[in-house]
Amino acid sequence: MTLILIISTALAVSVGLSFLLLSRSQPTTAPQAAPFLGGGTPDTHAWQRYHFRAYTMTLVFIAFEMEMMFMYPWAVVFVTEGLVALVEMGMFLAILSVGILYGWREGVFRWQ
C-alpha cells in the first residue's frame, strides 16, 4: 500500500512539474503548428460526427453467419429430435429474419 502511495505521489509531482515548466515556453509559430509529413490541413474537425454506413451490412452479415453456424449442429440434432428441432430452428430463423428485414429496409442490399 505504501509503495503505491509513493509511486502515485511521484507521478503526480512529475506531471505537475512538467506542466509548470512547459507552460512557460514560447508560443508556437505558424510553421511549427503545420502538419509534419502528413499532407495538408484536415478538411473537417476531428470531433465531427461520422456516419458508419457499414453498420447495417455488419448486422446482416452476423445474421447470416449465425444462421449457418447453428445450422450444421442442428442437422445432427434433427435426426434424433425430429419435429421439436424443426420448430426450434423455425423460431431461430424467424428471429434472424427480423435482422435481415431491418437491413433490407435500411437499403443494405442496394449497391452504390
N, CA, C and O of each residue as an XYZ file, in Angstrom:
448
protein
N       0.827     -1.186      0.000
C       0.000      0.000      0.000
C       0.877      1.257      0.000
O       0.573      2.238     -0.678
N       1.949      1.211      0.757
C       2.842      2.353      0.843
C       3.559      2.596     -0.478
O       3.765      3.741     -0.882
N       3.938      1.511     -1.147
C       4.623      1.626     -2.429
C       3.726      2.289     -3.479
O       4.188      3.113     -4.269
N       2.466      1.928     -3.479
C       1.512      2.529     -4.432
C       1.356      4.018     -4.146
O       1.278      4.826     -5.071
N       1.311      4.381     -2.869
C       1.186      5.786     -2.498
C       2.421      6.575     -2.929
O       2.299      7.699     -3.418
N       3.590      6.001     -2.754
C       4.829      6.680     -3.148
C       4.889      6.854     -4.665
O       5.240      7.926     -5.158
N       4.549      5.810     -5.395
C       4.589      5.879     -6.863
C       3.566      6.884     -7.390
O       3.875      7.670     -8.285
N       2.363      6.863     -6.846
C       1.339      7.800     -7.333
C       1.708      9.249     -6.993
O       1.454     10.154     -7.787
N       2.302      9.468     -5.826
C       2.734     10.815     -5.466
C       3.860     11.296     -6.384
O       3.857     12.444     -6.828
N       4.817     10.418     -6.663
C       5.916     10.781     -7.564
C       5.397     11.084     -8.960
O       5.875     12.010     -9.615
N       4.431     10.315     -9.416
C       3.847     10.549    -10.735
C       3.116     11.883    -10.776
O       3.243     12.638    -11.740
N       2.356     12.170     -9.733
C       1.614     13.434     -9.694
C       2.569     14.630     -9.648
O       2.330     15.646    -10.301
N       3.638     14.506     -8.885
C       4.610     15.597     -8.802
C       5.314     15.800    -10.136
O       5.516     16.939    -10.558
N       5.691     14.712    -10.807
C       6.378     14.847    -12.095
C       5.466     15.431    -13.166
O       5.914     16.231    -13.986
N       4.211     15.049    -13.171
C       3.273     15.626    -14.143
C       3.057     17.104    -13.845
O       3.010     17.919    -14.766
N       2.926     17.456    -12.571
C       2.738     18.860    -12.205
C       3.933     19.715    -12.569
O       3.774     20.820    -13.090
N       5.140     19.211    -12.298
C       6.346     19.965    -12.641
C       6.508     20.126    -14.148
O       6.883     21.201    -14.618
N       6.235     19.091    -14.894
C       6.356     19.210    -16.351
C       5.335     20.188    -16.902
O       5.622     20.917    -17.851
N       4.153     20.211    -16.319
C       3.145     21.168    -16.767
C       3.598     22.596    -16.473
O       3.442     23.482    -17.314
N       4.153     22.821    -15.295
C       4.607     24.163    -14.938
C       5.788     24.604    -15.787
O       5.850     25.758    -16.211
N       6.723     23.701    -16.039
C       7.909     24.068    -16.812
C       7.599     24.265    -18.288
O       8.154     25.164    -18.920
N       6.731     23.451    -18.840
C       6.455     23.535    -20.268
C       5.414     24.593    -20.612
O       5.328     25.019    -21.764
N       4.631     25.016    -19.644
C       3.606     26.019    -19.953
C       4.207     27.406    -20.144
O       3.555     28.283    -20.712
N       5.421     27.619    -19.688
C       6.054     28.934    -19.816
C       6.879     29.054    -21.089
O       7.525     30.081    -21.297
N       6.878     28.056    -21.932
C       7.687     28.113    -23.154
C       7.055     29.065    -24.164
O       5.919     29.506    -23.991
N       7.798     29.375    -25.212
C       7.348     30.297    -26.250
C       6.147     29.707    -26.997
O       6.085     28.493    -27.190
N       5.198     30.539    -27.418
C       4.075     30.029    -28.216
C       4.571     29.538    -29.578
O       5.560     30.039    -30.111
N       3.880     28.571    -30.114
C       4.292     28.014    -31.400
C       3.958     28.974    -32.530
O       2.942     29.668    -32.496
N       4.822     29.003    -33.522
C       4.604     29.849    -34.693
C       3.837     29.055    -35.739
O       3.613     27.856    -35.574
N       3.439     29.715    -36.804
C       2.647     29.060    -37.847
C       3.379     27.877    -38.484
O       2.751     26.834    -38.668
N       4.663     27.972    -38.831
C       5.320     26.797    -39.409
C       5.433     25.631    -38.425
O       5.430     24.472    -38.841
N       5.531     25.922    -37.145
C       5.614     24.847    -36.166
C       4.275     24.149    -35.980
O       4.238     22.963    -35.649
N       3.186     24.859    -36.186
C       1.865     24.277    -35.990
C       1.372     23.525    -37.221
O       0.369     22.815    -37.143
N       2.050     23.664    -38.348
C       1.628     22.994    -39.581
C       1.873     21.487    -39.478
O       2.778     21.061    -38.761
N       1.083     20.678    -40.180
C       1.292     19.228    -40.141
C       2.656     18.852    -40.700
O       3.113     19.433    -41.685
N       3.300     17.884    -40.073
C       4.635     17.468    -40.481
C       4.531     16.131    -41.196
O       4.127     15.137    -40.593
N       4.888     16.094    -42.462
C       4.879     14.876    -43.287
C       3.529     14.175    -43.285
O       3.459     12.954    -43.429
N       2.470     14.935    -43.123
C       1.150     14.309    -43.092
C       0.227     14.875    -44.140
O      -0.981     14.647    -44.071
N       0.740     15.594    -45.097
C      -0.122     16.186    -46.102
C      -0.577     17.556    -45.680
O       0.109     18.254    -44.934
N      -1.734     17.935    -46.160
C      -2.251     19.266    -45.883
C      -3.038     19.299    -44.595
O      -3.067     18.348    -43.813
N      -3.673     20.434    -44.413
C      -4.516     20.584    -43.234
C      -5.801     19.787    -43.422
O      -6.251     19.619    -44.556
N      -6.396     19.298    -42.357
C      -7.612     18.490    -42.484
C      -8.801     19.326    -42.953
O      -8.882     20.522    -42.675
N      -9.726     18.676    -43.672
C     -10.908     19.366    -44.188
C     -11.969     19.578    -43.116
O     -12.660     20.597    -43.110
N     -12.096     18.610    -42.207
C     -13.131     18.679    -41.176
C     -12.487     18.596    -39.804
O     -11.320     18.229    -39.665
N     -13.263     18.941    -38.807
C     -12.787     18.871    -37.434
C     -12.748     17.414    -36.976
O     -13.531     16.591    -37.451
N     -11.856     17.099    -36.075
C     -11.688     15.718    -35.624
C     -12.900     15.212    -34.851
O     -13.140     14.005    -34.826
N     -13.661     16.084    -34.229
C     -14.806     15.662    -33.431
C     -16.122     15.721    -34.215
O     -17.197     15.611    -33.627
N     -16.041     15.893    -35.521
C     -17.247     15.935    -36.332
C     -17.903     14.559    -36.359
O     -17.212     13.541    -36.318
N     -19.215     14.524    -36.426
C     -19.934     13.251    -36.462
C     -19.637     12.520    -37.754
O     -19.534     13.124    -38.822
N     -19.498     11.199    -37.637
C     -19.203     10.354    -38.788
C     -20.216      9.238    -38.825
O     -20.363      8.493    -37.857
N     -20.920      9.116    -39.941
C     -21.929      8.076    -40.080
C     -21.269      6.803    -40.594
O     -20.765      6.767    -41.716
N     -21.273      5.774    -39.778
C     -20.652      4.500    -40.149
C     -21.659      3.708    -40.968
O     -22.547      3.069    -40.403
N     -21.537      3.739    -42.283
C     -22.523      3.142    -43.164
C     -22.430      1.620    -43.238
O     -23.371      0.971    -43.695
N     -21.330      1.047    -42.802
C     -21.200     -0.406    -42.862
C     -21.874     -1.084    -41.678
O     -21.857     -2.311    -41.591
N     -22.466     -0.324    -40.766
C     -23.081     -0.894    -39.580
C     -24.216     -1.853    -39.936
O     -24.274     -2.968    -39.417
N     -25.114     -1.424    -40.814
C     -26.243     -2.288    -41.169
C     -25.778     -3.511    -41.941
O     -26.334     -4.596    -41.772
N     -24.765     -3.352    -42.789
C     -24.230     -4.508    -43.506
C     -23.595     -5.497    -42.541
O     -23.673     -6.708    -42.748
N     -22.978     -4.995    -41.507
C     -22.396     -5.862    -40.493
C     -23.479     -6.645    -39.770
O     -23.296     -7.830    -39.488
N     -24.598     -6.010    -39.465
C     -25.703     -6.718    -38.820
C     -26.237     -7.842    -39.695
O     -26.523     -8.933    -39.202
N     -26.371     -7.582    -40.983
C     -26.863     -8.618    -41.893
C     -25.849     -9.750    -42.006
O     -26.238    -10.917    -42.034
N     -24.562     -9.432    -42.072
C     -23.538    -10.465    -42.124
C     -23.583    -11.349    -40.885
O     -23.483    -12.572    -40.990
N     -23.732    -10.737    -39.711
C     -23.795    -11.524    -38.485
C     -25.037    -12.400    -38.477
O     -24.992    -13.536    -38.004
N     -26.143    -11.886    -38.994
C     -27.363    -12.697    -39.046
C     -27.157    -13.929    -39.925
O     -27.519    -15.034    -39.523
N     -26.587    -13.760    -41.105
C     -26.331    -14.905    -41.972
C     -25.290    -15.838    -41.369
O     -25.412    -17.058    -41.474
N     -24.275    -15.274    -40.744
C     -23.206    -16.087    -40.169
C     -23.724    -16.930    -39.012
O     -23.395    -18.111    -38.911
N     -24.527    -16.339    -38.143
C     -25.086    -17.096    -37.025
C     -26.032    -18.182    -37.521
O     -26.105    -19.269    -36.949
N     -26.740    -17.876    -38.576
C     -27.657    -18.868    -39.148
C     -26.883    -20.092    -39.620
O     -27.277    -21.221    -39.330
N     -25.811    -19.886    -40.326
C     -25.026    -21.017    -40.834
C     -24.276    -21.733    -39.719
O     -24.098    -22.950    -39.770
N     -23.836    -20.980    -38.710
C     -23.089    -21.597    -37.625
C     -23.965    -22.568    -36.832
O     -23.474    -23.591    -36.354
N     -25.248    -22.260    -36.689
C     -26.136    -23.135    -35.928
C     -26.858    -24.156    -36.802
O     -27.486    -25.073    -36.274
N     -26.785    -24.023    -38.110
C     -27.463    -24.986    -38.983
C     -26.760    -26.338    -38.994
O     -27.421    -27.377    -39.021
N     -25.435    -26.338    -38.974
C     -24.703    -27.605    -39.058
C     -24.932    -28.496    -37.837
O     -25.251    -29.671    -38.023
N     -24.790    -28.014    -36.606
C     -25.095    -28.903    -35.475
C     -26.577    -29.245    -35.391
O     -26.945    -30.310    -34.894
N     -27.428    -28.342    -35.875
C     -28.861    -28.611    -35.842
C     -29.205    -29.803    -36.716
O     -30.112    -30.569    -36.389
N     -28.498    -29.968    -37.815
C     -28.778    -31.101    -38.706
C     -28.537    -32.425    -37.994
O     -29.246    -33.398    -38.253
N     -27.564    -32.480    -37.114
C     -27.306    -33.711    -36.354
C     -28.399    -33.936    -35.318
O     -28.855    -35.064    -35.129
N     -28.821    -32.867    -34.645
C     -29.862    -32.986    -33.623
C     -31.207    -33.292    -34.261
O     -32.030    -33.980    -33.657
N     -31.446    -32.800    -35.458
C     -32.727    -33.007    -36.126
C     -33.008    -34.489    -36.359
O     -34.162    -34.914    -36.327
N     -31.971    -35.267    -36.591
C     -32.149    -36.700    -36.833
C     -32.737    -37.383    -35.603
O     -33.576    -38.276    -35.728
N     -32.299    -36.965    -34.409
C     -32.790    -37.626    -33.194
C     -34.048    -36.960    -32.631
O     -34.910    -37.655    -32.092
N     -34.176    -35.644    -32.741
C     -35.294    -34.931    -32.121
C     -36.528    -34.842    -33.011
O     -37.650    -34.940    -32.514
N     -36.347    -34.664    -34.282
C     -37.467    -34.622    -35.203
C     -38.175    -33.279    -35.228
O     -37.545    -32.241    -35.435
N     -39.496    -33.299    -35.014
C     -40.344    -32.114    -35.171
C     -40.007    -31.006    -34.162
O     -40.125    -29.824    -34.484
N     -39.595    -31.375    -32.966
C     -39.247    -30.364    -31.957
C     -38.065    -29.524    -32.442
O     -38.074    -28.300    -32.311
N     -37.059    -30.179    -32.997
C     -35.903    -29.455    -33.515
C     -36.290    -28.588    -34.704
O     -35.741    -27.500    -34.876
N     -37.212    -29.043    -35.513
C     -37.674    -28.261    -36.656
C     -38.377    -26.984    -36.206
O     -38.165    -25.925    -36.796
N     -39.202    -27.067    -35.180
C     -39.901    -25.895    -34.658
C     -38.905    -24.907    -34.041
O     -39.011    -23.696    -34.240
N     -37.937    -25.443    -33.290
C     -36.936    -24.559    -32.681
C     -36.114    -23.831    -33.735
O     -35.822    -22.645    -33.579
N     -35.737    -24.523    -34.805
C     -34.974    -23.871    -35.872
C     -35.837    -22.847    -36.593
O     -35.339    -21.808    -37.026
N     -37.121    -23.132    -36.723
C     -38.021    -22.159    -37.336
C     -38.098    -20.868    -36.531
O     -38.101    -19.777    -37.101
N     -38.161    -20.992    -35.200
C     -38.174    -19.790    -34.353
C     -36.851    -19.042    -34.456
O     -36.835    -17.811    -34.498
N     -35.749    -19.773    -34.496
C     -34.433    -19.145    -34.615
C     -34.314    -18.380    -35.921
O     -33.823    -17.252    -35.944
N     -34.763    -18.997    -37.010
C     -34.700    -18.327    -38.314
C     -35.646    -17.132    -38.373
O     -35.359    -16.151    -39.058
N     -36.760    -17.202    -37.669
C     -37.685    -16.063    -37.640
C     -37.035    -14.875    -36.937
O     -37.189    -13.736    -37.377
N     -36.312    -15.132    -35.851
C     -35.634    -14.045    -35.139
C     -34.549    -13.433    -36.018
O     -34.415    -12.210    -36.063
N     -33.772    -14.259    -36.717
C     -32.737    -13.733    -37.591
C     -33.325    -13.002    -38.794
O     -32.712    -12.073    -39.320
N     -34.487    -13.411    -39.218
C     -35.131    -12.741    -40.353
C     -35.484    -11.295    -40.020
O     -35.526    -10.444    -40.908
N     -35.735    -11.021    -38.753
C     -36.008     -9.643    -38.350
C     -34.789     -8.766    -38.650
O     -34.934     -7.644    -39.136
N     -33.593     -9.277    -38.362
C     -32.375     -8.521    -38.666
C     -32.172     -8.338    -40.155
O     -31.740     -7.273    -40.598
N     -32.474     -9.349    -40.922
C     -32.328     -9.256    -42.375
C     -33.351     -8.276    -42.955
O     -33.024     -7.500    -43.853
N     -34.574     -8.308    -42.451
C     -35.589     -7.360    -42.921
C     -35.223     -5.927    -42.547
O     -35.490     -4.998    -43.309
N     -34.616     -5.745    -41.382
C     -34.154     -4.419    -40.992
C     -33.084     -3.915    -41.961
O     -33.109     -2.758    -42.382
N     -32.150     -4.791    -42.305
C     -31.123     -4.416    -43.261
C     -31.713     -4.084    -44.623
O     -31.264     -3.144    -45.279
N     -32.700     -4.834    -45.049
C     -33.358     -4.579    -46.324
C     -34.037     -3.204    -46.299
O     -33.957     -2.437    -47.259
N     -34.707     -2.915    -45.178
C     -35.380     -1.627    -45.048
C     -34.394     -0.470    -45.071
O     -34.701      0.597    -45.603
N     -33.206     -0.674    -44.495
C     -32.185      0.367    -44.472
C     -31.446      0.492    -45.797
O     -30.667      1.428    -45.977
N     -31.672     -0.423    -46.722
C     -31.062     -0.340    -48.043
C     -29.669     -0.932    -48.133
O     -28.843     -0.474    -48.922
N     -29.406     -1.950    -47.327
C     -28.078     -2.555    -47.328
C     -27.813     -3.294    -48.642
O     -26.672     -3.347    -49.102
N     -28.819     -3.841    -49.225
C     -28.637     -4.667    -50.402
C     -28.561     -3.852    -51.695
O     -28.343     -4.419    -52.766
N     -28.737     -2.528    -51.612
C     -28.586     -1.670    -52.782
C     -27.140     -1.208    -52.872
O     -26.655     -0.526    -51.969
N     -26.456     -1.559    -53.925
C     -25.050     -1.170    -54.106
C     -24.984      0.219    -54.708
O     -25.738      0.543    -55.626
N     -24.093      1.031    -54.196
C     -23.978      2.402    -54.687
C     -22.678      2.592    -55.395
O     -22.395      3.686    -55.883
